[in-house]
Amino acid sequence: MSDTQLPNIGTVSATQVDGLKIRYAKGGTADGIPVLLTAPWPESIYSFHRLLPGIGKEHPYIAVDLPGYGHSDSRPDVMSPEAMGTFVIALMKHFELTLAHIVAPDVGTLAFLFAASKRPDLFESLVIGGGAVRVDLAAGNLKAIINSPPGSFANIDGALGVKDYLGGGSATDTARDHRGFPCGIFRPAA
């Protein structure tokens, strides 16, 4: 597929962070708390092509291929979760992000948890989670979530479900989804 066939995700470019070439896309409004998104493995920043127009209506955004993923360079010393967390802090400094909402599925999840443990002041919220799954192999609660009706999670906040695991943060607007699962958005403690 050529670049002319790729969806519009904003201005796609590359920059140097900690000696590595990092691919990113920027877009959205000039106002609001920025949203930083990191692509899940094995995908790239283009995995967010359906989300970015909506996010961009109210927030500036930066979608990033983390080191070793998509079209970003890598080196062995940044490929552990804790080291990637340190890299994430440098990445945020590079983009002059002093506070951001984070969307970091899959490989970004542990990196941002390490980053938030070191610098909670940088994060307004974290939307994190595990990797992709073959839908036909899903079972139990995951299958119920996948098959839930559209809009089932529109008015809930998932912090309660993860606050004990993450520790040190606070759950806000705690609610339960239509099956009774606790939900919310995690807001790191300052």
N, C-alpha and C positions, 0 to 999 in steps of 0.2 A: 504494500500500500504506500503510495507517495504522500508527502506532506500536504499536497493539495487536497487529498481525500480525507485527511484527518479532521475530526470535529474541532470547532472553535472552542478553545479553553482559555482564551486570553492570549497575552503576549508570551510566547515560548522562547526561552533563552537559556544560556548557561553562564555560570559564574564560578569563581574560584573561592572555595571555603576550606581553610586548613590544608591548603595544597592540593585539593581535589576539585576536579571539574564536576559541578553539580547542575543538573538540568532542572528547570523550574518553569512554571507558568504564573503570570500575575494578571490580575484583573479586578473587576468589581468597582465599587464606589470609592471615593476618596475619604469618606467618613465612616465612623464605626470602629469597633474593635476588630482588628484583622483576624482572619481565619487561616490557619496554617494546616494544610492537608499533606499527608505522606502516603504514597501509593503502596498498596498491598502487593506482596509477592504472588505471582510472577508478573504482575501488571505494571503499569506505569502511570504517570500523571494523567494520561488520557482516560483512566478508569473513572475519573470524576466528571466526565463531560456532561452528564445529565444533572449533576448537583450544582456545578459552578454557576450557571445562569441564575438560579434561585438565590444562592449565597451572595452572588455579586450585586444583587438588587439592594442589599442592606449593609454589606461589609466589603472591605477590600479582602482579597484572598491571594495566597501563594500556595501553589501545589508543587510538591518537591518529590523527585526521585531520590531517595536516600542513597548513600554510598553503597555501591555494589548492586543496585537495582535500577531497572529502566535504563536510561542513558547516562547515568552518573558513574564517575570513576570510583574506585575502591582501593583499599589497602588493608592488610590483615589487622593492623592495630585499631581499626574502628569497627570491626565486625562482631563484637560481642555486645550484648544489650547495654551493659554499663558504659562501655566506650562509645557506643552510638548515642547514648544519653548525653554524654559530654559533648559529642559532636553536635547534637541538636541545640545545645545551649550556644555553641559557637555559630551555628547556622542562624539562630534567632538574632544574635548580636550583629551578624553580617547584614541581615535584612532590617536592622534597627527596630526589631519587635521587642518592645518592653512589656507588652501584655498581649496575649492572643488566645483565641479559642483554638483548640486542637482537634483535628480529625485524623486519627492514627490507627487504622486497622492493621491487623496482622503484624508484620515485622516492626512497625512503629510503636506498637503498644508498650512493650517492655522498655524501649528506648525512652519514651516519654514518661513512663513511670519513674525511671531512674533520674531523668532530667527534673521532673517535678519534685522529687525528693531532695534534690540539691538546690533548686531554685524555684520554690513554689510561687514566688512573686511574679513570675513570667506568665502564669497560666490563669486565665479566667475560667476555662472549663476544658475537660478532656472527654472526647468521644473515642473510646478505645474498644478493642475486642479481638477475638481470635481470627484465624484465617478462614479461607473459603472452604466450602464443603459441597460435595455432590448432593444435590437435593434428593435424589432418589435413594441415597443411603442414610439420610437423616432419620432420627427416631426420637421418641420421647418429647421432652420440652422443646428441643430445637425444631423438631417437625411441627409442633403446635405453633411455634413462633413463625416459621416459614409459611404455614398455611393460614395464618390469622388474616382476617378481613382487612382490606386497605383502610388506613386511618386508625387502626387499633391502638397505636402508640402515639397518636398526635397530641394528646393532652396529658402526657405523663412525663415524669422526670426520673431517670434511672439510678440516681445516687445511692439510694438505700440498698440496692442489690449488690453494690460493690464497696460500700464504705467500710465494712469490717475488714475486707481484704486489703484495701488500700491504706487504711489507718491514717490518722492525722488530718484527714480532710473533713469536709462537712457536707452532709446531704441537705439539699434545699428542695422545697416543693415536693416532698415525698408523696408518692402515689402508688397505686397498684394497677397493673394492666387488666384487661378483661378476663384473664384467667387467675388473677390474684397474685401474680409475680410482682415483687417490689421493683420499682423502677425509679430512675432519676438521672441527673447529670452530676458528675463528681466535680466539686470545686475545691482545688487544693487549699490547704490552710496556709495562711500567709506567715 
